[in-house]
Amino acid sequence: MRSVVATDIIAVSEFNRFHLLVFLWCFYAIAFDGYDIAMYGVGLPWMTDEWD
């Protein structure tokens, strides 16, 4: 069975355009996932006042 050492693979790899694209998509997903929670925090007090 062949063993793979992840630290060796990471050490020789270079940061390229694909890595940047994956990073930006993950950042975008995390940023907008938190955006809806923030909007609930902003809108919920207004809705409770409006709807009693």
C-alpha distance matrix in Angstrom:
0.0 3.8 6.4 9.7 13.0 15.7 18.5 17.7 17.6 20.9 22.4 22.3 23.3 27.0 29.1 30.4 32.5 29.9 29.1 32.8 33.3 30.7 32.3 35.8 35.0 33.5 36.6 38.9 37.4 37.7 41.1 42.6 41.0 43.0 46.1 46.9 46.9 49.2 51.5 51.7 52.8 55.5 56.7 56.7 59.7 61.7 60.8 61.8 65.1 65.8 64.9 66.1
3.8 0.0 3.8 6.6 9.9 12.7 15.4 14.2 14.1 17.4 18.9 18.6 19.7 23.4 25.7 27.0 29.3 26.9 26.0 29.8 30.5 28.1 29.6 33.1 32.6 31.3 34.2 36.6 35.5 35.7 39.0 40.7 39.4 41.3 44.3 45.4 45.4 47.5 49.9 50.4 51.4 53.9 55.3 55.4 58.4 60.3 59.7 60.8 63.9 64.6 64.0 65.2
6.4 3.8 0.0 3.8 6.6 9.6 12.2 11.5 11.9 14.9 16.3 16.7 17.9 21.7 23.8 25.6 28.1 25.7 24.4 28.0 29.0 26.4 27.6 31.2 30.9 29.3 32.0 34.6 33.5 33.4 36.7 38.6 37.2 38.9 42.0 43.2 43.1 45.1 47.6 48.1 48.9 51.4 53.0 53.1 56.0 58.0 57.5 58.5 61.6 62.4 61.9 63.0
9.7 6.6 3.8 0.0 3.8 6.1 9.0 8.4 8.3 11.2 13.0 13.4 14.3 18.0 20.1 21.9 24.4 22.2 20.7 24.3 25.4 23.0 24.0 27.6 27.5 26.0 28.6 31.3 30.4 30.3 33.5 35.5 34.3 36.0 39.0 40.4 40.4 42.2 44.8 45.4 46.1 48.5 50.2 50.5 53.3 55.3 54.9 56.0 59.1 59.9 59.5 60.7
13.0 9.9 6.6 3.8 0.0 3.8 5.6 5.6 6.7 9.0 10.3 11.6 12.9 16.5 18.5 20.9 23.7 21.8 19.8 23.2 24.8 22.4 22.9 26.6 26.9 25.1 27.3 30.4 29.7 29.3 32.3 34.6 33.5 34.9 37.9 39.6 39.3 40.9 43.7 44.4 44.9 47.2 49.2 49.5 52.1 54.2 54.0 55.1 58.0 59.0 58.8 59.9
15.7 12.7 9.6 6.1 3.8 0.0 3.8 5.4 5.2 6.2 8.5 10.3 10.7 14.0 15.5 18.0 20.6 18.6 16.4 19.7 21.3 18.8 19.1 22.9 23.3 21.4 23.6 26.6 26.1 25.6 28.6 30.9 30.0 31.3 34.3 36.0 35.9 37.4 40.1 41.0 41.4 43.7 45.6 46.1 48.7 50.7 50.6 51.8 54.6 55.6 55.5 56.6
18.5 15.4 12.2 9.0 5.6 3.8 0.0 3.8 5.5 5.1 6.0 8.8 10.0 13.0 14.7 17.7 20.7 19.3 16.7 19.7 21.9 19.7 19.4 23.1 24.1 22.2 23.8 27.1 27.0 26.2 28.8 31.5 30.8 31.7 34.7 36.7 36.5 37.6 40.5 41.6 41.7 43.9 46.1 46.6 49.1 51.1 51.3 52.4 55.1 56.2 56.3 57.4
17.7 14.2 11.5 8.4 5.6 5.4 3.8 0.0 3.8 5.5 5.1 6.5 8.7 12.2 14.7 17.4 20.7 19.6 17.5 20.6 22.8 21.1 21.1 24.8 25.8 24.4 26.1 29.3 29.4 28.9 31.5 34.1 33.6 34.7 37.5 39.6 39.5 40.7 43.5 44.6 44.9 46.9 49.1 49.8 52.3 54.2 54.4 55.6 58.3 59.3 59.5 60.6
17.6 14.1 11.9 8.3 6.7 5.2 5.5 3.8 0.0 3.8 5.5 5.5 6.2 9.9 12.3 14.6 17.6 16.2 14.4 17.8 19.7 18.0 18.6 22.2 23.0 21.9 23.9 26.8 26.9 26.8 29.4 31.8 31.4 32.9 35.5 37.5 37.8 39.0 41.5 42.8 43.4 45.3 47.3 48.1 50.8 52.4 52.5 54.0 56.7 57.4 57.6 58.9
20.9 17.4 14.9 11.2 9.0 6.2 5.1 5.5 3.8 0.0 3.8 5.5 5.2 8.1 9.7 12.6 15.7 14.6 12.2 15.2 17.5 15.8 15.7 19.4 20.6 19.3 20.9 24.0 24.4 24.1 26.4 29.0 28.8 30.0 32.6 34.8 35.0 36.0 38.6 40.1 40.4 42.2 44.4 45.3 47.8 49.5 49.8 51.2 53.8 54.7 55.0 56.3
22.4 18.9 16.3 13.0 10.3 8.5 6.0 5.1 5.5 3.8 0.0 3.8 5.7 8.2 10.6 13.8 17.3 16.9 14.5 17.1 19.9 18.7 18.3 21.7 23.4 22.3 23.4 26.6 27.3 26.9 28.9 31.8 31.8 32.7 35.1 37.6 37.7 38.4 41.2 42.8 42.9 44.6 46.9 47.9 50.3 52.0 52.5 53.9 56.4 57.3 57.8 59.0
22.3 18.6 16.7 13.4 11.6 10.3 8.8 6.5 5.5 5.5 3.8 0.0 3.8 6.6 10.0 12.4 16.0 15.8 14.2 17.0 19.6 18.8 19.0 22.2 23.8 23.2 24.6 27.5 28.4 28.4 30.4 33.0 33.2 34.4 36.7 39.1 39.6 40.3 42.9 44.6 44.9 46.5 48.7 49.9 52.3 53.8 54.2 55.9 58.3 59.1 59.6 61.0
23.3 19.7 17.9 14.3 12.9 10.7 10.0 8.7 6.2 5.2 5.7 3.8 0.0 3.8 6.8 8.9 12.4 12.0 10.5 13.4 15.8 15.2 15.6 18.7 20.3 20.0 21.4 24.1 25.0 25.4 27.3 29.8 30.1 31.5 33.6 36.0 36.7 37.5 39.9 41.6 42.2 43.6 45.7 47.0 49.6 50.9 51.3 53.1 55.5 56.1 56.6 58.1
27.0 23.4 21.7 18.0 16.5 14.0 13.0 12.2 9.9 8.1 8.2 6.6 3.8 0.0 3.8 6.0 9.7 10.4 9.0 11.1 13.9 14.1 14.2 16.8 18.9 19.0 20.0 22.6 24.0 24.4 25.9 28.4 29.3 30.5 32.3 34.9 35.8 36.2 38.5 40.6 41.1 42.2 44.4 46.0 48.4 49.6 50.1 52.1 54.3 54.8 55.5 57.2
29.1 25.7 23.8 20.1 18.5 15.5 14.7 14.7 12.3 9.7 10.6 10.0 6.8 3.8 0.0 3.8 7.1 8.1 6.1 7.5 10.6 11.1 10.8 13.2 15.5 15.8 16.5 19.0 20.7 21.2 22.4 24.9 26.0 27.2 28.8 31.5 32.5 32.8 35.0 37.2 37.7 38.7 40.9 42.5 45.0 46.0 46.6 48.7 50.8 51.3 52.1 53.8
30.4 27.0 25.6 21.9 20.9 18.0 17.7 17.4 14.6 12.6 13.8 12.4 8.9 6.0 3.8 0.0 3.8 5.5 5.5 6.5 8.9 10.3 10.9 12.6 14.6 15.8 16.7 18.6 20.4 21.5 22.6 24.7 26.0 27.6 28.8 31.4 32.8 33.2 35.0 37.4 38.2 39.0 40.9 42.8 45.3 46.1 46.6 48.8 51.0 51.2 52.0 54.0
32.5 29.3 28.1 24.4 23.7 20.6 20.7 20.7 17.6 15.7 17.3 16.0 12.4 9.7 7.1 3.8 0.0 3.8 5.4 5.0 6.2 8.7 9.8 10.5 12.3 14.3 15.2 16.3 18.4 20.0 20.8 22.5 24.2 26.0 26.8 29.3 31.1 31.4 32.9 35.4 36.4 37.0 38.7 40.8 43.4 43.9 44.3 46.8 48.9 48.8 49.7 51.9
29.9 26.9 25.7 22.2 21.8 18.6 19.3 19.6 16.2 14.6 16.9 15.8 12.0 10.4 8.1 5.5 3.8 0.0 3.8 5.4 5.0 6.3 8.6 9.9 10.7 12.4 14.2 15.3 16.6 18.5 19.9 21.3 22.5 24.7 25.8 28.0 29.7 30.4 32.0 34.1 35.4 36.3 37.8 39.6 42.5 43.1 43.2 45.6 47.9 47.8 48.4 50.5
29.1 26.0 24.4 20.7 19.8 16.4 16.7 17.5 14.4 12.2 14.5 14.2 10.5 9.0 6.1 5.5 5.4 3.8 0.0 3.8 5.4 5.2 6.1 8.6 10.0 10.6 12.2 14.2 15.4 16.5 18.1 20.1 21.0 22.8 24.3 26.7 28.0 28.7 30.6 32.7 33.6 34.7 36.5 38.1 40.8 41.7 42.0 44.2 46.5 46.7 47.3 49.2
32.8 29.8 28.0 24.3 23.2 19.7 19.7 20.6 17.8 15.2 17.1 17.0 13.4 11.1 7.5 6.5 5.0 5.4 3.8 0.0 3.8 5.5 5.0 6.1 8.6 9.9 10.4 12.1 14.2 15.3 16.1 18.2 19.8 21.3 22.3 25.0 26.5 26.7 28.5 30.9 31.8 32.5 34.4 36.3 38.9 39.6 40.1 42.4 44.5 44.7 45.5 47.5
33.3 30.5 29.0 25.4 24.8 21.3 21.9 22.8 19.7 17.5 19.9 19.6 15.8 13.9 10.6 8.9 6.2 5.0 5.4 3.8 0.0 3.8 5.4 5.2 6.2 8.6 9.9 10.5 12.3 14.3 15.2 16.6 18.2 20.2 21.0 23.4 25.2 25.8 27.2 29.5 30.8 31.4 33.0 34.9 37.7 38.2 38.5 40.9 43.1 43.0 43.7 45.9
30.7 28.1 26.4 23.0 22.4 18.8 19.7 21.1 18.0 15.8 18.7 18.8 15.2 14.1 11.1 10.3 8.7 6.3 5.2 5.5 3.8 0.0 3.8 5.5 5.2 6.2 8.6 9.9 10.7 12.3 14.1 15.6 16.4 18.6 20.0 22.1 23.6 24.6 26.2 28.2 29.5 30.6 32.1 33.7 36.6 37.4 37.4 39.6 42.0 42.1 42.6 44.6
32.3 29.6 27.6 24.0 22.9 19.1 19.4 21.1 18.6 15.7 18.3 19.0 15.6 14.2 10.8 10.9 9.8 8.6 6.1 5.0 5.4 3.8 0.0 3.8 5.5 5.2 6.1 8.6 10.0 10.6 12.0 14.3 15.3 16.8 18.3 20.9 22.0 22.6 24.6 26.7 27.5 28.6 30.5 32.1 34.8 35.7 36.1 38.2 40.4 40.8 41.5 43.3
35.8 33.1 31.2 27.6 26.6 22.9 23.1 24.8 22.2 19.4 21.7 22.2 18.7 16.8 13.2 12.6 10.5 9.9 8.6 6.1 5.2 5.5 3.8 0.0 3.8 5.4 5.0 6.0 8.6 9.9 10.3 12.1 14.0 15.5 16.3 19.0 20.6 20.9 22.5 24.9 25.9 26.6 28.3 30.3 32.9 33.6 34.0 36.4 38.4 38.6 39.5 41.5
35.0 32.6 30.9 27.5 26.9 23.3 24.1 25.8 23.0 20.6 23.4 23.8 20.3 18.9 15.5 14.6 12.3 10.7 10.0 8.6 6.2 5.2 5.5 3.8 0.0 3.8 5.4 5.0 6.1 8.6 9.8 10.7 12.0 14.4 15.3 17.3 19.2 20.1 21.4 23.5 25.0 25.8 27.2 29.0 31.9 32.5 32.5 34.9 37.2 37.1 37.7 39.9
33.5 31.3 29.3 26.0 25.1 21.4 22.2 24.4 21.9 19.3 22.3 23.2 20.0 19.0 15.8 15.8 14.3 12.4 10.6 9.9 8.6 6.2 5.2 5.4 3.8 0.0 3.8 5.4 5.1 6.2 8.5 10.1 10.4 12.5 14.2 16.3 17.5 18.6 20.4 22.2 23.4 24.7 26.3 27.7 30.6 31.6 31.6 33.7 36.1 36.4 36.8 38.7
36.6 34.2 32.0 28.6 27.3 23.6 23.8 26.1 23.9 20.9 23.4 24.6 21.4 20.0 16.5 16.7 15.2 14.2 12.2 10.4 9.9 8.6 6.1 5.0 5.4 3.8 0.0 3.8 5.5 5.2 6.0 8.6 9.8 10.9 12.3 15.0 16.2 16.5 18.5 20.7 21.5 22.5 24.4 26.1 28.7 29.7 30.1 32.2 34.4 34.8 35.6 37.4
38.9 36.6 34.6 31.3 30.4 26.6 27.1 29.3 26.8 24.0 26.6 27.5 24.1 22.6 19.0 18.6 16.3 15.3 14.2 12.1 10.5 9.9 8.6 6.0 5.0 5.4 3.8 0.0 3.8 5.6 5.2 6.2 8.4 10.1 10.5 13.0 15.0 15.4 16.7 19.1 20.3 21.0 22.5 24.5 27.2 27.8 28.1 30.5 32.6 32.7 33.5 35.5
37.4 35.5 33.5 30.4 29.7 26.1 27.0 29.4 26.9 24.4 27.3 28.4 25.0 24.0 20.7 20.4 18.4 16.6 15.4 14.2 12.3 10.7 10.0 8.6 6.1 5.1 5.5 3.8 0.0 3.8 5.5 5.5 5.9 8.7 9.9 11.5 13.3 14.6 15.9 17.6 19.3 20.5 21.6 23.1 26.2 27.0 26.8 29.0 31.5 31.6 32.0 34.0
37.7 35.7 33.4 30.3 29.3 25.6 26.2 28.9 26.8 24.1 26.9 28.4 25.4 24.4 21.2 21.5 20.0 18.5 16.5 15.3 14.3 12.3 10.6 9.9 8.6 6.2 5.2 5.6 3.8 0.0 3.8 5.6 5.0 6.4 8.7 10.8 11.5 12.6 14.8 16.3 17.3 18.9 20.6 21.8 24.6 25.8 25.9 27.8 30.3 30.8 31.2 32.9
41.1 39.0 36.7 33.5 32.3 28.6 28.8 31.5 29.4 26.4 28.9 30.4 27.3 25.9 22.4 22.6 20.8 19.9 18.1 16.1 15.2 14.1 12.0 10.3 9.8 8.5 6.0 5.2 5.5 3.8 0.0 3.8 5.5 5.5 6.4 9.5 10.6 10.6 12.6 14.9 15.6 16.6 18.5 20.2 22.8 23.7 24.2 26.3 28.5 28.9 29.8 31.5
42.6 40.7 38.6 35.5 34.6 30.9 31.5 34.1 31.8 29.0 31.8 33.0 29.8 28.4 24.9 24.7 22.5 21.3 20.1 18.2 16.6 15.6 14.3 12.1 10.7 10.1 8.6 6.2 5.5 5.6 3.8 0.0 3.8 5.3 4.7 6.9 9.2 9.7 10.7 13.0 14.5 15.3 16.5 18.3 21.2 21.8 22.0 24.3 26.5 26.6 27.3 29.4
41.0 39.4 37.2 34.3 33.5 30.0 30.8 33.6 31.4 28.8 31.8 33.2 30.1 29.3 26.0 26.0 24.2 22.5 21.0 19.8 18.2 16.4 15.3 14.0 12.0 10.4 9.8 8.4 5.9 5.0 5.5 3.8 0.0 3.8 5.5 6.1 7.4 9.4 10.8 11.9 13.7 15.3 16.3 17.4 20.5 21.6 21.3 23.3 25.9 26.2 26.5 28.3
43.0 41.3 38.9 36.0 34.9 31.3 31.7 34.7 32.9 30.0 32.7 34.4 31.5 30.5 27.2 27.6 26.0 24.7 22.8 21.3 20.2 18.6 16.8 15.5 14.4 12.5 10.9 10.1 8.7 6.4 5.5 5.3 3.8 0.0 3.8 5.6 5.3 6.4 8.8 10.1 10.9 12.7 14.4 15.5 18.2 19.6 19.8 21.6 24.0 24.7 25.2 26.7
46.1 44.3 42.0 39.0 37.9 34.3 34.7 37.5 35.5 32.6 35.1 36.7 33.6 32.3 28.8 28.8 26.8 25.8 24.3 22.3 21.0 20.0 18.3 16.3 15.3 14.2 12.3 10.5 9.9 8.7 6.4 4.7 5.5 3.8 0.0 3.8 5.5 5.1 6.3 8.8 9.9 10.6 12.2 14.0 16.7 17.4 17.9 20.1 22.2 22.5 23.5 25.3
46.9 45.4 43.2 40.4 39.6 36.0 36.7 39.6 37.5 34.8 37.6 39.1 36.0 34.9 31.5 31.4 29.3 28.0 26.7 25.0 23.4 22.1 20.9 19.0 17.3 16.3 15.0 13.0 11.5 10.8 9.5 6.9 6.1 5.6 3.8 0.0 3.8 5.4 5.1 6.3 8.8 9.9 10.3 11.7 14.9 15.6 15.3 17.6 20.0 20.1 20.6 22.6
46.9 45.4 43.1 40.4 39.3 35.9 36.5 39.5 37.8 35.0 37.7 39.6 36.7 35.8 32.5 32.8 31.1 29.7 28.0 26.5 25.2 23.6 22.0 20.6 19.2 17.5 16.2 15.0 13.3 11.5 10.6 9.2 7.4 5.3 5.5 3.8 0.0 3.8 5.4 5.1 6.4 8.8 9.9 10.4 13.3 14.9 14.8 16.3 19.0 19.7 20.1 21.4
49.2 47.5 45.1 42.2 40.9 37.4 37.6 40.7 39.0 36.0 38.4 40.3 37.5 36.2 32.8 33.2 31.4 30.4 28.7 26.7 25.8 24.6 22.6 20.9 20.1 18.6 16.5 15.4 14.6 12.6 10.6 9.7 9.4 6.4 5.1 5.4 3.8 0.0 3.8 5.4 5.1 6.4 8.7 10.0 12.2 13.6 14.4 16.1 18.1 19.1 20.1 21.4
51.5 49.9 47.6 44.8 43.7 40.1 40.5 43.5 41.5 38.6 41.2 42.9 39.9 38.5 35.0 35.0 32.9 32.0 30.6 28.5 27.2 26.2 24.6 22.5 21.4 20.4 18.5 16.7 15.9 14.8 12.6 10.7 10.8 8.8 6.3 5.1 5.4 3.8 0.0 3.8 5.3 5.0 5.9 8.1 10.7 11.2 11.8 14.1 16.0 16.3 17.5 19.3
51.7 50.4 48.1 45.4 44.4 41.0 41.6 44.6 42.8 40.1 42.8 44.6 41.6 40.6 37.2 37.4 35.4 34.1 32.7 30.9 29.5 28.2 26.7 24.9 23.5 22.2 20.7 19.1 17.6 16.3 14.9 13.0 11.9 10.1 8.8 6.3 5.1 5.4 3.8 0.0 3.8 5.4 5.1 5.5 8.8 10.0 9.7 11.5 14.0 14.6 15.1 16.6
52.8 51.4 48.9 46.1 44.9 41.4 41.7 44.9 43.4 40.4 42.9 44.9 42.2 41.1 37.7 38.2 36.4 35.4 33.6 31.8 30.8 29.5 27.5 25.9 25.0 23.4 21.5 20.3 19.3 17.3 15.6 14.5 13.7 10.9 9.9 8.8 6.4 5.1 5.3 3.8 0.0 3.8 5.7 5.6 7.4 9.6 10.5 11.5 13.5 15.0 16.0 16.8
55.5 53.9 51.4 48.5 47.2 43.7 43.9 46.9 45.3 42.2 44.6 46.5 43.6 42.2 38.7 39.0 37.0 36.3 34.7 32.5 31.4 30.6 28.6 26.6 25.8 24.7 22.5 21.0 20.5 18.9 16.6 15.3 15.3 12.7 10.6 9.9 8.8 6.4 5.0 5.4 3.8 0.0 3.8 5.9 6.8 7.6 9.5 11.3 12.4 13.5 15.3 16.5
56.7 55.3 53.0 50.2 49.2 45.6 46.1 49.1 47.3 44.4 46.9 48.7 45.7 44.4 40.9 40.9 38.7 37.8 36.5 34.4 33.0 32.1 30.5 28.3 27.2 26.3 24.4 22.5 21.6 20.6 18.5 16.5 16.3 14.4 12.2 10.3 9.9 8.7 5.9 5.1 5.7 3.8 0.0 3.8 5.7 5.3 6.2 8.8 10.2 10.5 12.1 13.8
56.7 55.4 53.1 50.5 49.5 46.1 46.6 49.8 48.1 45.3 47.9 49.9 47.0 46.0 42.5 42.8 40.8 39.6 38.1 36.3 34.9 33.7 32.1 30.3 29.0 27.7 26.1 24.5 23.1 21.8 20.2 18.3 17.4 15.5 14.0 11.7 10.4 10.0 8.1 5.5 5.6 5.9 3.8 0.0 3.8 5.4 5.1 6.1 8.6 9.7 10.4 11.4
59.7 58.4 56.0 53.3 52.1 48.7 49.1 52.3 50.8 47.8 50.3 52.3 49.6 48.4 45.0 45.3 43.4 42.5 40.8 38.9 37.7 36.6 34.8 32.9 31.9 30.6 28.7 27.2 26.2 24.6 22.8 21.2 20.5 18.2 16.7 14.9 13.3 12.2 10.7 8.8 7.4 6.8 5.7 3.8 0.0 3.8 5.5 5.2 6.2 8.6 10.0 10.1
61.7 60.3 58.0 55.3 54.2 50.7 51.1 54.2 52.4 49.5 52.0 53.8 50.9 49.6 46.0 46.1 43.9 43.1 41.7 39.6 38.2 37.4 35.7 33.6 32.5 31.6 29.7 27.8 27.0 25.8 23.7 21.8 21.6 19.6 17.4 15.6 14.9 13.6 11.2 10.0 9.6 7.6 5.3 5.4 3.8 0.0 3.8 5.5 5.2 6.1 8.6 9.8
60.8 59.7 57.5 54.9 54.0 50.6 51.3 54.4 52.5 49.8 52.5 54.2 51.3 50.1 46.6 46.6 44.3 43.2 42.0 40.1 38.5 37.4 36.1 34.0 32.5 31.6 30.1 28.1 26.8 25.9 24.2 22.0 21.3 19.8 17.9 15.3 14.8 14.4 11.8 9.7 10.5 9.5 6.2 5.1 5.5 3.8 0.0 3.8 5.4 5.0 5.9 7.9
61.8 60.8 58.5 56.0 55.1 51.8 52.4 55.6 54.0 51.2 53.9 55.9 53.1 52.1 48.7 48.8 46.8 45.6 44.2 42.4 40.9 39.6 38.2 36.4 34.9 33.7 32.2 30.5 29.0 27.8 26.3 24.3 23.3 21.6 20.1 17.6 16.3 16.1 14.1 11.5 11.5 11.3 8.8 6.1 5.2 5.5 3.8 0.0 3.8 5.5 5.3 5.3
65.1 63.9 61.6 59.1 58.0 54.6 55.1 58.3 56.7 53.8 56.4 58.3 55.5 54.3 50.8 51.0 48.9 47.9 46.5 44.5 43.1 42.0 40.4 38.4 37.2 36.1 34.4 32.6 31.5 30.3 28.5 26.5 25.9 24.0 22.2 20.0 19.0 18.1 16.0 14.0 13.5 12.4 10.2 8.6 6.2 5.2 5.4 3.8 0.0 3.8 5.7 5.2
65.8 64.6 62.4 59.9 59.0 55.6 56.2 59.3 57.4 54.7 57.3 59.1 56.1 54.8 51.3 51.2 48.8 47.8 46.7 44.7 43.0 42.1 40.8 38.6 37.1 36.4 34.8 32.7 31.6 30.8 28.9 26.6 26.2 24.7 22.5 20.1 19.7 19.1 16.3 14.6 15.0 13.5 10.5 9.7 8.6 6.1 5.0 5.5 3.8 0.0 3.8 5.8
64.9 64.0 61.9 59.5 58.8 55.5 56.3 59.5 57.6 55.0 57.8 59.6 56.6 55.5 52.1 52.0 49.7 48.4 47.3 45.5 43.7 42.6 41.5 39.5 37.7 36.8 35.6 33.5 32.0 31.2 29.8 27.3 26.5 25.2 23.5 20.6 20.1 20.1 17.5 15.1 16.0 15.3 12.1 10.4 10.0 8.6 5.9 5.3 5.7 3.8 0.0 3.8
66.1 65.2 63.0 60.7 59.9 56.6 57.4 60.6 58.9 56.3 59.0 61.0 58.1 57.2 53.8 54.0 51.9 50.5 49.2 47.5 45.9 44.6 43.3 41.5 39.9 38.7 37.4 35.5 34.0 32.9 31.5 29.4 28.3 26.7 25.3 22.6 21.4 21.4 19.3 16.6 16.8 16.5 13.8 11.4 10.1 9.8 7.9 5.3 5.2 5.8 3.8 0.0
